[in-house]
Amino acid sequence: MPEGAGQWWAVLQLGSTALAVASIPSVLLRRRGRPMAALSWILVLVALPVLGVALWWLLGRMHLERQRRRRRRAHERLAPALTAVRDRVRAPAARPVLGFCRLPDHLRRGIFPASAGNRCRLLVDATTAYPEMERAIEAARHHVHALFYIWRDDATGRRFRDLLCAKAREGVEVRALYDGIGSLGLSHAYKRALRDAGVQVATFLPLGVRTLRAALNFRNHRKILVVDAERAFVGGINIGDEYTRDWHDLAVELRGPVVDQLQEVFADDWHYAAREDLASADYFGKSPAVDGADAAECAVIASGPDFPAYNPTHEALFAAVVTAQSRLWIMTPYFVPGPALMAALRSAAFRGVDVRLYLPRRSDVRLVEMAARSYYPDLLDAGIRVFEYLPGFLHAKAAIVDESLAFLGSANLDARSFRLNFEASCFVTSASFVAQLAAMMAADEARCSEITRDYLAAQPAARQIVDAAAHLLSPLL
């Protein structure tokens, strides 16, 4: 290396090391109460100062107070109007979801009260879900509200675009909301075609100089479709061709009072992104409760980084795990649970609960895949059965608790869903719905490879070391 270049490199190393050391107090304050996360970041700063400083100040300082305050103020402006509408179209009350009866105020807006008299239809894979969504849109008379983390400008995306444009030209109110990072590749021509047809289009946290860190960290990972306030869809399926190939995913179609809860989540996000107030009776109270043996109790869980203390998705899933008595089957593409949820899973297995995890053999995020494998020895030692799905990429996010409670939505079992992403999921209390979901999981189990201690022992030493190294980074994922 030339002498001048060597001197500049030495200066860069010295400067980055100084910045890394100066960043440690910020890490300690921002990760207060989470020592493993703090230690992981300090390890990155010390071992890789140039990269560590860049990652911390660009991504790590996830509690971006300006954006959190802006989001909270937007919600507070809309909340009174939403409450007034909710009071006018109040749904039949059901039992508190998971027994929650003394929630703090900020969690009440994320853990909705359970409503009775809903119909739920399980939709397995995009090849089933897309036709149902398209039929619902085609039948729309008043409005279509679509929120997806990912919209692709591919054959699937263009089919949905053309359908939304056609409904807008008919005079139906159409609103399309997408995430600024998840849909970063969405072309201007695609969006222009929507707007030219009369579709209202908005970006959730668009990528820009002032919003770069917020957009990279705070992603709207929700997948919601509401049509005429009469039916809604929620799950893990975005809009793109890959979901029609070898991706295994889930959605649920909902009718009944729970539709208002998903409409409220959309209205809150839309108000933040587009500054339009949808707190009107025109958009609520159109899906009455139904009777019958298959009527379900439902409660939406909406979470995000704007919750100041506790994350609704994490709190609800933790409660579901610790209250399980006989069965706990969990399906997730990304498994980085954190100490509390790992302890709850072990405790369930120790109580004799049949705990099973269904994970992908191959993930689209290799670092998360390796971090997930690092938990396998502890899971097996606790008596938890782990299955890896073989035919394709398992992207479904669902859980079964005992014989009548199911969880399904956009949330993964990882730190990003529990702290960074805006998520929307739904608890369903229905023995018939759970039976359908259990039958699907049992069929999927036949397409899985069960992880055993012999399998783990046979893994190459290099892979075990890499997985263990990825585990060190799990608090950051």
URJORA-V974522 format. One line per field, one symbol per residue. ss: DSSP state (H for helix, E for strand, - for the rest). phi: phi as a letter, one per 30 degrees, with the letter a starting at -180 (. if undefined). psi: psi as a letter, one per 20 degrees, with the letter a starting at -180 (. if undefined). Layout:
ss: ???
phi: ???
psi: ???
This chain:
ss: --HHHHHHHHHHHHHHHHHHHHHHHHHHHH----HHHHHHHHHHHHH-HHHHHHHHHHHH----HHHHHHHHHHHHHHHHHHHHHHHH----E---HHH-----HHHH--E---EEEEEEEEEE-HHHHHHHHHHHHH----EEEEEE--E---HHHHHHHHHHHHHHH---EEEEEEE--------HHHHHHHHH---EEEEE-------HHHHHH--E--EEEEE---EEEEE---E-HHHH--EE-EEEEEE--HHHHHHHHHHHHHHHHH------HHH------------EEEEEEEE--------HHHHHHHHHHHH---EEEEE---E---HHHHHHHHHHHH---EEEEEEE-----HHHHHHHH--HHHHHH---EEEEE---EE---EEEE---EEEEE---E-HHHHHH-EEEEEEEE-HHHHHHHHHHHHHHH--EEE--HHHHH---HHHHHHHHHHHH-HHH-
phi: .edddddddddddddddddddddeedddddceibdddddddddddddbeddddddddccdddddddddddddddddddeeddddddddcededbdedhidbbddeddddccdddcciccbbdcciddcdeeddddddeddccabcbbbdbcccbedddddedddddddddjddbbbbbddcecedddddddddddddjddcbcdhddaddceddddcccdcdbbbbbhhcbbbblccccadedcccccbbbbcbbjededdddddddddddddcicccdbddcbicbddcckdcdccbbdccbaddddbcceddddddddddcdcbbbcbbadbbbdidddddddddddddjddcbccbddbcdbdddeddddddeedddddiddbbcdcdacdcdbabbbhcbbbbalcdccbddddbcddbbbbcbcaddddddddddddddedcccddbdddddddeeddddddddddddedcd
psi: pqgghhghggggggghgghgghighgggghkpimhhgghghhgggghmggggggggighhmhmnhghgggghhgghhhggghggghhhkpqpqaqppkjoilqqghhhihnqqqqrkqppopooqhhggghgghhgghiphgqpopopgppqmagghhghghghgghghijppppppqqhghkhjpqhhghhhghhijpppqpomqprghjgggghgnpnjqopppojjhqqqqbjpaoqhhiidkporqrpppqahhhhghhhgghghghghikpojmqihjqkinrqqrrhjpqpqpqoprriiphfqpggggghghggiiphhpnpppqhonmhrgghghhgghghhijpnpqporqgprinhghghhghiigghghhijpppppphhboojqoqqpocijpqppbiprmrhghihgqpqprpppoohhghgghhhghhhhhijrppprhhgghiqqhghhggghhhhhihii.
